[in-house]
Amino acid sequence: MKGEELRKALSAYIDKMPPLPTSIGKILEICQKPNAQPADLNKVISLDPVLLARVMKLINSAYYGLNQEVTSLVRAIIMLGLNTVKNLALSTAVLGTVNADRNKDAALNLEGFWLHSLCVGVTSKLIAKKRNIAVLDLENYFFCGLLHDIGKLPLNNRVPEIYLQALQHCAVDRTPLFRAEEKIMEYTHCQAGALIISAWKLSDDILDVVAWHHDPAGYQGQYSDLVASVSIADYFANIMEIGFSGNRFPVKPAPEVFRSLGISWQDVEDLEPQVRQEIEKAKVFLRLA
């Protein structure tokens, strides 16, 4: 199975995956309104006990390092901002949904996969922080980094035998994984990820990061900062061997990608101690799924 046949099979598989909670759609709708208020978000999250519990646990975790326990969701939304709480809700919902559908015969080690994803999320956020990106936007870099490789999951679960061939081809021929996917399956995890993001009706910035993180120099859209940051963070995670994405021979982003962000590779390497520290805090995301 490859090419268009594989795309159709994955589309059918994704259609049968557990949907995101209805509350997520309402949260996204609220946050798109320019006059959205914390109370509006509070009403929606409060009606979803599972989501409420996860968000409150996350807000009070070491990841945010707040000085005192927050017991009021409204207060938490005010403290962290609508965008951050939106991404917290999305993160817990997405991880809960995709992790509910595991295949015991999967080719990719999921523990290593999620550690890699956490590393990319954390590194993307630290790159943005180093560049003085607005505090309210930092969580978006983390969330996009966390989900950048989500397309590997339907491949891993729906066609594990074929995906194992791609992983093996990557290792034997010393080629980037997405190139191995193109050769073996005529389809990549970037394309599969775009199917999931589109099916869940998530925002265009997430869609573009998922679809373009292996070709940031060729990206011409409005989210070039996000795409470039996640691409560099993905390369960093693979080179530092933090987690395992299956991509043993990653391609370093082109010099113009670094120039577009005003950073160097040395700047990113210097973040390693912070990245490892932040990953330990961010592991709470995996325990919520």
N, C-alpha and C positions, 0 to 999 in steps of 0.2 A: 504494500500500500504506500503510495507516494503522491506528491503533487496535488491535483484537484480532488482526487479520490480521498486523500488524507484530510484535506481541508473540510470536505463534506462530513467525513466521519467525526472529526473534532467538533464541528459545529453542532452535530446531533448530540454528541457527548456533553458539550457545554450547556446545551438547552435542557438537558436532564439533570444537571448539577443543582444542588440545593440553591434556591435564589437568596439574594441578600435580604435581610429583614425589611419589611415595608417601611419601617421607621427610617431606614437609611435614605430612601428616596425623599421622604419628607424633610429630613435634615439637609440634604443637598439643595432642595427647593428653597428652604428658609435662608440658607447661607448665600444664595445667589441674589437675594433681595438687598438692595443698598441700605434699607432702613431696618434690617433685621436686629432684633433685640435678644439679650440673653434669656429673657423669660420665654420667648418663642421656642428656643432650642430646648429649654428646660421642660416645657410641656410635652414635647415629642419623646425625649429620652426617658422621662419619668414614666411613660406608659409602656416602656419595654424593660421589664425587671432585669433580664439577663444583660442587656446592653448597659443599663444604669449601673449594675454591680461592677461590670468590667471597667467602665470609664472611671468610676470612683476609685477602684483599686489602682488603676494606672495613674490617676492624678496624685494619689498619695504614695506612689512608689518612689524609689531612689532616682528614677529616671528624671523626675522633675525637681526633686530636692527641695520641696517647699518647707518652710520653717516650722509649720504646725499642720496638724491634720485638718483636712477640709472635709466637712460633713454635709455641706450644702452644695448641691449641683449648681445652682445659680451663682453662688460665690465662686465656684471653680471656673465657670464660664467667664465671669467677669475678670478673674485673675489671669486666665490663660488666653482668653480671646476666642471669638467664634470659630475662626479658622483652625486653631489648634484642637479645640474640642471636636470639631467636625472630623478632622483627620484621626483623632483618637477613636471616634466611633467607627469610622470607615476601617481603620486598621484591625480593630477587634472583630468586626463583622466579617471582613474579607478572610482573615486568618481562620476564624471559626468555620467559615463555609468551605474553604479549600482543604483544610485539614480534616474535615469530616468525611472526605472522599478519598481514602487511601487504598492503594493496591499493594497487596503483600508481595507481588512479583515485580514491583517497580524496579527500574534500572538505576535510578538516582537515589543516593542516600539523603533522606529528607532532613535529618538532623544537620548534616553538613550544608545542605542547600539553604536552610533557614538561617544558619549562622553566617553564611556568605551574604544573604540578603540583608540581615541586620547590619553587617559591616558596611555594605554599600549605602544603606540608609544613614547610618551614623556618619560615615565619611562625607557623604554629600552634604549633610547638614553642617559639618565642621568646615567644609570648604566655603559654604555660603556664609557662615559666621565670620570666617577669616576675611571675606570680601565685604563685610559690613552690610549684608542683606538685612532688611528690616526684620526685627525680632518676630513679628506676627507671621512672617512668611517662611521662617526656618523649618517649621514642621512639615511644610509641603515638600521640601527637599528630602527630608527623612522618609516621608510616605512614598514618594516616587521611587526613591532608592530601594525601599523595602519591597516594592512590587515589580521592579524592573524585569525580573526573570520569571514572572508568574506563568508565562506561556510554557515553561518546561513541565509544569504540573499536569496539564491534560495530555501532553506527549508521554510523560512518565507513566500515567495511569491508564491511558487508552491504548497505546501501542508500545508497551515496555520492551518487547523483543526488538522492534525496529530501532527504538531509541537507544537501546544498549549497543546496537551496531554503530550508531552515530558516535556514541561516547568512545567506543573502542577505536573507531577510525580516527577520531581526534587524537587519541594517545599514540597510535601506531604511526600515523602519517605526520605527526607533530604539526597539526593544522588547527586553527581556531575552531571552536565547537560550532559556531554558526555556519562556517564553511563546510564542516563535516555533515551538518544537518542538510544543507543544500545538496550535497552530493548523494547522500544516502536516501533522503526523504523528499528532496525537491521542495522542502518546506522548512521554515525555521521557527524557533521558539518566539522570535519577535512577532511573526505573523500570528502564531497561535495565541500569544498574549494579547494582541490587538483584538482578536475575536472575543476573549473573555471581557476585556475592558468595555468593548462596545455592547456586549450582551448585558452587562451590568449597568450600562448607561452612566459610567463614571466620566469625569471631566476630561476635556481635550488635552490638558497638560499631562495627565497620567498616560493617556493613550499615546501621545507623541513620544514620551520617554520610553515606554514599553516597546514601541515600534522602531525607534531610531537610536537606541543607546549604543548600537554597534556601528553607527555611521553618523556621528555628530557633525563631521565636516560637511556632509552632504545634506544636512537638515536645513530647510529654508523657512521654517515656521516661526511663530512668535515666542516659543518657549526654549530658545536656544541656550539660555543660561542653565535651565533645568537639565536639558538633554546633555550638555557638555559636562556639567557637574557629576551627573550620574555615570556617564561614560568613563570619566577619569576615576571616580570612586570604584567602579566595577573593575577596572584594570588594577587599581591599588589592591583591592581585596584578593584578586587572583595571584598577583605577584607576591604578596605577603603571605599567601596560603592561609588566609583566615576563612574557615569554612571550606566548602567544596561546591563549586558550581558545575563541575564537569568540563570546564574550559581550561585545560592544562597549558595551552599555548595562546594566551590572549594577545591581541594586537594593541600596541600602545597608541592612544589617540594622537592625531597629527599635531605638530607644533602650533598650528593656528588655533586649535581647540584650546590649548593652554593660554595662548595670547588673548583669545576672546574673553577669558575670565580674568586676565591680568595676574596669573599665577604661574609658577614653575613646578616642575616635577619635584624639585627639592622641597618646595613649600608643602607639597602633599606628603612626601616621605616624613617630614618633620612632625606631621600630625599623628604618627603611629602610636606614641604613648597615650595620647588623648583618645584615639580611636578605641584602643583596647580597654581603656577605663570606661568609656561610654557604652561599649558593647555589653559589659557586665550589668550596667544599669538597664539597658534596653532589652535584656533577656526576659523582662517581665511581659513583653508583648507575646512571646511564645507560650508563656504559662497561662495566658488569658485565652488562648485559642481552644 
